[in-house]
Amino acid sequence: MAPRAVSRSSLLNHMAREHSFSIGLPDNIVYCSEFLDTLQDKLDSLQCLYCEKTFRDKTTLKDHMRKKAHRRINAKNHEYDRFYVINYLELGKTWEEVQSEDDRELADDEDE
């Protein structure tokens, strides 16, 4: 029997719902298969996706990620930037710069 094709949204929703793993809004992900492969490679290398520390076995890694609430990727690791659509909106700006501009606009709107 051939493996059942899993949709991007169901896989990302599974990660969030079953593992409390946050990658931000799924609609903002581009190159999703490559992104998931990158995450899987890190986990296969027994590396925490958040602090990027390497562990001796899978159980220790899972316990670490659960106990430390490292259920997200490291936003400061720019290797992930290519997987988020926001990084393609304004050339020459990082997602952090675009996000801070959005935050300033929201604050300005509230002041009016």
CORHU-V613221 format. One record per run of one state. SS is the DSSP state (a for helix, b for strand, c for the rest). FROM is the first residue (numbers start at 1). TO is the last residue. If there is no record, write none. Layout:
ss: (SS	SS)
from: (FROM	FROM)
to: (TO	TO)
This chain:
ss: (c	a	c	b	c	a	b	c	a	c	b	c	b	c	a	c	b	c	a	b	a	c	a	c)
from: (1	8	20	22	23	26	29	30	32	45	47	48	54	55	58	68	72	73	78	84	85	89	95	112)
to: (7	19	21	22	25	28	29	31	44	46	47	53	54	57	67	71	72	77	83	84	88	94	111	112)
